[in-house]
Amino acid sequence: MKIAKNTIELKNSLPETVTLIAVSKTKPQSDLIEAYEVGQRDFGENKIQEMSEKWEHLPKDIHWHMIGHVQTNKVKYMAPFVHLIHAVDSLKLLKEIQKQALKNNRTIGCLIQIRIAQEETKFGFPAEELSSLVEAAKQFPNIEIKGLMGMASFTSNQEQIRQEFKNLAEIFSEFKLVKPESTILSMGMSSDYQMAIEEGSTMIRVGSKIFGERN
């Protein structure tokens, strides 16, 4: 019952303002059930096909979070059930989410991904494009912009990571002046979630500290 123990300890260590997403990608359904049975309801996947298979077989009160990069042609497979799409990084993707949400008679929650890392490989909008994107999103009635997300650079430089979190938290503060109903700032993973919380994160994505290292 190590997964259950890890889940309980982690949840108990978090402030009440922080939502824990258990990153369950590549893990068997039995592992998710073990976390589910001690109260975990939010699970994160980065492949839509794997998430869909788990959704079909696992309890229907689970909130499924798509935390990976999303290809527009795959949105239709998760539109019937996805709770929150974390990494919205293009207007084209928003348009497709709106189209599929409307088809399924749903409103789908989304987070706008802001590029805070200094690595070229990270997806996301430049911060200066955020206001025009929010304006464009007003034409999508089946999308609810719930907040922002960002991924720090993959580096051992702790000061750099902290500064990137600070930058995103400042952007989020300004964003909330325009959209006060947006309450989610998703930043922080297994290696840096404590620092992310110190800098204002309200949602963390943690896998290995719950399920153990991936093969």
ZISULTA-V484578 format. One record per residue. RES is the residue in one letter. PHI is phi in whole degrees, -180 to 180 (999 if undefined). D_FIRST is the distance of its C-alpha to the first C-alpha in Angstrom with 2 decimals. Layout:
res,phi,d_first
RES,PHI,D_FIRST
RES,PHI,D_FIRST
This chain:
res,phi,d_first
M,999,0.00
K,-64,3.79
I,-63,5.56
A,-60,5.38
K,-62,6.39
N,-60,8.76
T,-63,10.11
I,-62,10.96
E,-62,12.52
L,-67,14.44
K,-61,15.71
N,-68,16.82
S,-87,18.68
L,-93,20.69
P,-62,24.08
E,-63,24.47
T,-80,26.79
V,-110,24.23
T,-94,22.29
L,-95,19.11
I,-99,19.16
A,-82,15.92
V,-81,17.62
S,-106,16.12
K,-57,19.10
T,71,18.74
K,-89,15.07
P,-70,14.54
Q,-59,14.40
S,-62,11.12
D,-66,9.50
L,-65,11.73
I,-62,10.93
E,-63,7.28
A,-71,9.20
Y,-59,12.03
E,-69,10.64
V,-107,10.38
G,105,13.87
Q,-76,14.18
R,-122,17.37
D,-108,18.96
F,-125,18.19
G,-114,20.54
E,-128,21.94
N,-116,24.97
K,-126,26.24
I,-64,27.67
Q,-63,27.45
E,-65,23.71
M,-64,23.23
S,-63,25.60
E,-63,23.82
K,-67,20.48
W,-58,22.54
E,-63,24.14
H,-105,21.05
L,-106,18.68
P,-54,19.40
K,-82,22.70
D,-93,21.93
I,-74,20.05
H,-94,22.29
W,-95,22.78
H,-111,24.10
M,-89,26.22
I,-104,25.99
G,-92,27.91
H,-64,31.65
V,-108,33.02
Q,-87,35.85
T,-59,38.17
N,-73,38.40
K,-102,34.67
V,-58,34.65
K,-60,35.70
Y,-76,32.50
M,-107,30.29
A,-55,32.99
P,-68,32.14
F,-140,28.68
V,-60,27.89
H,-88,27.31
L,-150,28.35
I,-102,29.92
H,-81,29.48
A,-112,31.87
V,-77,35.23
D,-127,37.66
S,-159,40.86
L,-67,43.22
K,-59,43.21
L,-67,39.47
L,-58,40.03
K,-61,42.84
E,-71,40.70
I,-63,37.88
Q,-59,40.64
K,-59,42.08
Q,-77,38.85
A,-64,37.80
L,-63,41.26
K,-58,40.99
N,-96,37.79
N,54,39.27
R,-130,36.53
T,-109,36.39
I,-108,33.94
G,-77,32.67
C,-137,33.29
L,-115,33.03
I,-85,35.88
Q,-85,34.87
I,-104,37.10
R,-79,37.75
I,-111,37.12
A,-75,36.28
Q,-88,39.21
E,-82,38.05
E,-68,40.02
T,-77,37.03
K,-77,35.40
F,-83,36.31
G,133,37.51
F,-82,40.65
P,-65,42.84
A,-56,42.79
E,-69,46.49
E,-93,45.95
L,-64,43.57
S,-65,46.28
S,-70,48.01
L,-68,44.76
V,-61,44.03
E,-64,47.60
A,-65,47.21
A,-69,44.00
K,-64,46.08
Q,-86,47.41
F,-114,43.96
P,-68,43.43
N,-98,40.18
I,-120,38.41
E,-116,37.06
I,-78,36.86
K,-94,34.07
G,157,34.27
L,-124,34.04
M,-140,31.62
G,-159,32.13
M,-121,30.66
A,-73,31.79
S,-61,33.30
F,-85,31.24
T,-152,32.65
S,-88,31.96
N,-77,34.66
Q,-65,32.84
E,-66,36.07
Q,-65,36.61
I,-60,33.17
R,-61,33.79
Q,-65,37.25
E,-66,36.04
F,-64,33.64
K,-59,36.59
N,-60,38.81
L,-68,36.53
A,-63,36.14
E,-67,39.95
I,-61,40.35
F,-63,37.92
S,-61,40.00
E,-69,43.12
F,-61,41.47
K,-68,40.58
L,-67,44.28
V,-86,44.99
K,-127,41.91
P,-63,40.79
E,-78,38.47
S,-83,36.29
T,-118,33.45
I,-102,30.89
L,-120,31.01
S,-95,28.22
M,-155,27.98
G,111,25.45
M,-128,22.58
S,-51,19.90
S,-81,22.77
D,-140,25.07
Y,-65,23.57
Q,-65,24.46
M,-65,28.01
A,-62,28.13
I,-65,27.23
E,-58,29.95
E,-95,32.35
G,116,31.66
S,-62,28.83
T,-114,27.54
M,-152,24.95
I,-121,22.70
R,-116,21.11
V,-125,17.97
G,-116,16.03
S,-64,15.11
K,-71,13.83
I,-100,11.05
F,-97,10.67
G,89,12.24
E,-65,15.83
R,-83,17.51
N,-71,19.33
